[in-house]
Structures are given as C-alpha cells and as structure tokens.
Amino acid sequence: MFSKLLVVASFVAFAASLQAPNSAFLPPFSQIPVARRQIQFLPQPTLRPYAPVPTPIAYRQTGEASARILKQDSDISPDGSYQYAYETENGISAQESGVPKSLGGNPPEIAEQVQGAFSYTSPEGEHVVLQYAANENGFQPSGSHIPTPPPIPEAIARSLQFLQANGRL
C-alpha cells in the first residue's frame, strides 16, 4: 500500500514540477481572435536528396544585374513528381523534372530520378548548355564546356588489361 502511495505521490510531484512555457509574450488563447486560432498546414517540400547544383547566375557582357522572367511553368504532383521551366530576357533558361523512385529497404528508401538542363551566355559570349541527370548514382552532368580527361596512355591501358586478365583488378 505504501509503495502505491509513494508512486502516486512521485507522479503528482513530477507533474507539478512541469511548468508551462514562458507565456509572458503570448496572450491567453481566449484573447486570440477566432480567425487567427485556426491551424494552417503548410505544404511539405519535396525532398530531393540527389538534387543538382543550383543553376548558375550568369550575365551578359552588358553587366545586367537582373532580368525579367519571360516564361515560367511549374507543376508539383501529389505523388512526388514535379517539373519546372523558366526563361529570362537575358538568355538564361532552365528546365527540370523529377519522379520518385523506390530504392527498396526497410523502411523503404525513396529517391528522386531527376533530369534537366540549363543554358546561359558566358561572359565570353559562348552559349553554354548543361544537361544533367541525378539519381541514386549521383549527379551526372554533360555539356561541351565541361573539361574531358586526356586519353589513357597505351602503356597504362596494357597494364590494366594485364591486371584484369590475371584477376588482380
């Protein structure tokens, strides 16, 4: 009996020790106008763990610091897929689309399969176009302005073939 009383007394003491948050700056709930008491649920952003780097900001040689948006489209679906596109008066344009893909696992992992492109005019006057895909394999850009590695020297290529043939690679 005494142990039950001790447990109840401990619970009451614990509950009494919990204090309400400091409400010195908040009016009592009853004083908040009815119109402001409603809870608003904001839409949750689409998570894109394999999102590409942000679109670069590029200006023409005229030095324009801002440009009007000529065209802008955006669509976000409840299933997690999305697409957007825009074009500005200074020649910058971009488009991207993504769809969720299940990677399996427990709990299931979901990643976005993203494809897109953007283009702009470089300060040197070159028209730059970058196309990309982003998925569970990472960000994969392609474009004529991306440097390419030099070819593998013949001696190293033969060495790699030898190592692979002998099971060492």
N, C-alpha and C positions, 0 to 999 in steps of 0.2 A: 504494500500500500504506500509505504513511504517513498519507494523508488518511483512509483507512478506520479506521486505528488511532486517529486523532485524534477521529473521530466517535464511536467506541465508548467511548473514554475520557471524552469530554464527556458522553455519555449516562449512564455509570456515576457520574460526579461529580454530575450533576444528580439522579439517583435517590438517591444517598447524602445529598444536601442536603435532601431532603424528610424532614421529621420527622413522627413520629406525633403526633397531637394530645395535649395535656397530659392524661394519664390519672391524675393524682395523686388524683383524687376518684372514679375509676371502678375497680371491681375487675376483675381479668382475666376474660375471657369464661368460662374454665373454672370459675371460682368462683361464677358466677351460677347459681342453681338452675335445673334443666331447665325447670320450669314457667314461669319468667319469661323464658326465652330465645325464646319464640315471638313472632313478629312479628304484631301486630294491625293490620289495616287498618280504619281508621275510615271510615264513610260520608262521601262528599263532599257538601257542602251544595249545594242547588240555587241556581244563580246567577240573580238576578232584577235585571237592570240597570234595569228600569223599575218598581221596587217603589214602592208608595205610601209616604207618610209614615207613621210609626208611629201606631198607634191612640192617641188622646189619653187621658190619665188624667183621669177626671172623677169627682167625688164628689158625693153629695147634700148638701144643706144641713146635714145632721146631722153632717157632718165625719168620716164614717167613713174611716179610712185604709187599710183592707183589706177585702176581701170574699171569701167563699167562692166557688169555681167550682162552679156548678150543673151545667153541661154542657160537655163538651169533646170534640170529634172532630177527628181529623187523619189524612190519608192522603197518602202520597208514593209515586208510581208510578215504576218504573224508567225509563219514557220521559220523565221530567222533569215530568210534570203533577203537580199537588198540589191539595189543598183542606183547609181547616180551618175550624172554627167553635167559638165558645165563648160562654158566657153566665154572668154572675156574679149574686150575690144583690142587688147594689145597682143592677141595671138596665143594666149595660154588656153589650153583645153585639156580636159581630163575626163575619163570615164572609168567606172569600176563596177563589178558585180560580184556577188558572193552568195554561196549557198552553204548551209550547214552540212557537215559530213560526220557520220558516226565513226569513231575510231575503235569502238568496242570497249572492253574493260568492264570492271565492276567497281564503282559505279561507272556508267558509260561516259566516255570522253567524247566531246563534240568539238570539232574544229571547223573553221570556215574554209571553203575552197574559193579562193579569190582570183579573179583575172581582171586586168585593167591596163590602161595606158594613159600617158600624158605627153603633151608636146608643148614646146615653147621655143622662142627665138633667143639664142645665146647672145651675150654682149658682143661677140664677134660677128653676129649676123647669121650664124648657122642655125638651120631649123633642126631642133633636137626632138626626137621621138623615142620614148622609152615604153616598151611593153613589158608586162610582168605577170607572173603567177605566184601565188603564195598559198601554201598548204602545209601538211604535216612534214614535208621535205624542206620547208623554209621559203625564203624569198628568192625568186629566180628571175632576175631582170634580163632583158635583151634589148640591144639598140646599137646602132652603128657608132655611137660616140663612146661606148664602153671599151676600154682597152682590152686587147686579147693577149694571152701569153704567147711567147715565141714558141716555135715548134720544138719538140723534144729532140735533142741531138741523137744521131744514129747510134752511137756507142751506148748511150744510156738506154735507148729503146731495145737494143740487142740484150743488154744486161737484164732488163726487166723481163724479156721473153725467156731468157735462160732461167731466171729465178722462178718464174711461173711454171715452166716445164718441169722443174725439179721439185715442185711442191713447197718452195720456200717463200712463196708470195701469195 
